Amino acid sequence: VRELVPDMLSLGQVHKVLQTLVKERVSIRDLSTILEKLADYAHVSRDTNLLAEYVRQTLSRQLSRQFMDKDDTLTVFTIDPRLEETMINSVHQSEYGSFLALDPQVGEQVLSQVGEYMSSFARMEKASVSLCSPRLRSHFKKFTERNYPGLAVLSYNEVIPQVKVQSIGVVSSDG
């Protein structure tokens, strides 16, 4: 901790990263690993959201285990690569951080399809999980959390190799 605070990050920045993780129901019990990763990446960026993404990738084993079933299978829905690219290009920076500014019609289509997959997960009695690229993960989570707070959004970097990924569908802009 002495190495990290205050030379690399302020206590407030570390606190904000921990808050971001807890808000998405990521356990912060392994604090030594989290602080170690923050020390590794503090020179790359001081953006607490980006640092939280780096920490999440380090905790991939814990994240994967949280959502896989007894057969080491992770049931997810994914996002069409073309739509994913459109969404990444729709991320806007402001003085209050970055946000996803999708065309309203596309946004409605996406939320509607996510709702259908959420219903499917409920019928299967499985955790609702979406899988997308690391560049989109935090933005997609923010975009969907108001309508679907129970949806876990993982990036491909957060899934450990031992896990069998089973997709129940793909969200696309075609509806």
C-alpha positions in Angstrom: 0.0 0.0 0.0 2.9 2.4 0.8 4.3 1.8 -2.6 0.9 2.6 -4.3 -0.5 5.4 -2.2 0.2 8.4 -2.5 3.1 8.1 -4.9 1.2 6.4 -7.8 -2.5 6.9 -7.0 -4.4 8.8 -4.4 -6.3 7.0 -1.7 -9.5 8.4 -3.3 -8.6 6.8 -6.7 -8.0 3.4 -5.1 -11.3 3.8 -3.2 -13.1 4.6 -6.5 -11.7 1.5 -8.2 -12.8 -0.6 -5.2 -16.3 1.0 -5.3 -16.5 0.3 -9.1 -15.7 -3.4 -8.5 -18.2 -3.7 -5.6 -20.9 -2.0 -7.6 -20.7 -4.8 -10.1 -20.7 -7.4 -7.4 -17.0 -8.3 -7.8 -15.5 -9.5 -4.5 -12.6 -7.4 -3.3 -11.4 -9.9 -0.7 -8.2 -10.5 -2.6 -7.1 -7.0 -1.8 -3.4 -7.7 -2.1 -3.8 -8.9 -5.8 -6.0 -5.8 -6.5 -3.5 -3.4 -5.0 -0.6 -5.1 -6.8 -2.4 -4.8 -10.2 -3.2 -1.1 -9.5 0.5 -0.6 -8.8 1.4 -2.3 -12.1 -1.0 -0.1 -14.1 -1.0 3.2 -12.3 1.7 4.5 -14.6 -0.4 3.5 -17.7 -3.5 5.4 -16.7 -5.1 7.3 -13.8 -8.6 6.7 -15.1 -10.3 4.7 -12.3 -12.7 3.0 -14.7 -9.8 1.7 -16.9 -7.9 0.6 -13.8 -11.0 -1.3 -12.6 -11.1 -3.1 -16.0 -7.4 -4.1 -15.6 -8.2 -5.4 -12.1 -11.2 -7.4 -13.4 -9.0 -9.1 -15.9 -6.7 -10.2 -13.1 -9.7 -11.6 -11.2 -10.8 -13.6 -14.2 -10.8 -16.9 -12.4 -13.0 -15.5 -9.6 -15.4 -13.9 -12.2 -15.7 -17.0 -14.4 -16.3 -19.2 -11.4 -19.0 -16.9 -10.1 -21.2 -17.5 -13.2 -20.3 -21.1 -14.4 -22.4 -24.1 -13.7 -21.3 -27.5 -12.3 -20.0 -28.7 -15.8 -17.7 -25.6 -16.0 -20.1 -24.1 -18.6 -20.7 -20.4 -18.8 -24.0 -19.6 -20.5 -24.0 -16.2 -22.2 -25.3 -14.1 -25.0 -22.9 -12.2 -27.2 -23.0 -9.1 -29.3 -22.7 -9.2 -33.1 -19.2 -7.9 -34.1 -20.6 -5.2 -36.4 -22.9 -3.9 -33.7 -20.0 -4.1 -31.2 -17.9 -1.9 -33.5 -20.8 0.5 -33.9 -21.2 0.7 -30.2 -17.5 1.3 -29.6 -17.5 4.1 -32.2 -20.5 5.6 -30.3 -18.6 6.1 -27.1 -18.2 9.8 -26.4 -15.8 11.4 -23.9 -17.0 14.3 -21.8 -15.6 16.0 -18.7 -17.8 13.7 -16.7 -16.3 10.5 -18.2 -17.2 8.5 -21.2 -20.6 7.2 -22.2 -22.3 5.3 -24.9 -24.4 7.5 -27.2 -26.2 5.1 -29.5 -28.8 6.0 -32.1 -32.1 5.8 -30.1 -33.6 3.2 -32.5 -30.5 0.9 -32.2 -30.5 1.4 -28.5 -34.1 0.3 -28.2 -33.5 -2.8 -30.4 -30.5 -3.7 -28.3 -32.4 -3.3 -25.0 -35.3 -5.3 -26.4 -33.1 -8.2 -27.4 -31.3 -8.1 -24.0 -34.7 -8.3 -22.3 -35.6 -11.4 -24.4 -32.3 -13.1 -23.3 -32.9 -12.1 -19.7 -36.2 -13.9 -19.9 -34.5 -17.0 -21.4 -31.9 -17.0 -18.5 -34.7 -16.8 -16.0 -36.5 -19.8 -17.6 -33.3 -21.8 -17.6 -32.7 -20.7 -14.0 -29.2 -19.4 -14.8 -27.3 -16.2 -14.1 -27.8 -13.6 -16.8 -24.4 -13.0 -18.5 -23.3 -11.1 -21.5 -20.0 -11.5 -23.2 -18.3 -8.8 -25.2 -15.0 -7.2 -26.1 -12.9 -5.6 -23.3 -13.2 -2.2 -25.1 -17.0 -2.3 -24.8 -17.6 -4.1 -21.5 -17.9 -1.2 -19.1 -19.9 0.9 -21.5 -22.3 -1.9 -22.3 -22.7 -2.5 -18.5 -23.5 1.2 -17.9 -25.9 1.2 -20.9 -27.9 -1.9 -19.7 -27.7 -1.5 -15.9 -30.7 0.9 -15.6 -33.1 -1.5 -17.4 -31.3 -4.8 -16.4 -29.4 -4.3 -13.2 -29.0 -8.1 -12.8 -27.1 -8.6 -16.0 -23.5 -9.4 -15.6 -21.3 -8.2 -18.4 -18.0 -10.0 -18.9 -15.3 -9.4 -21.4 -13.5 -12.1 -23.3 -10.4 -11.4 -21.2 -12.3 -12.3 -18.0 -13.2 -15.8 -19.1 -10.6 -18.5 -18.1 -9.6 -21.0 -20.7 -11.0 -24.0 -18.8 -14.5 -22.7 -19.2 -16.8 -23.9 -21.9 -18.8 -21.0 -23.2 -22.3 -21.7 -24.5 -24.1 -18.9 -26.3 -27.9 -18.7 -26.3 -27.9 -16.0 -28.9 -26.4 -12.8 -30.4 -27.6 -9.3 -30.0 -27.6 -7.6 -33.4 -28.8 -4.3 -34.9 -30.9 -6.2 -37.3 -33.4 -7.0 -34.6 
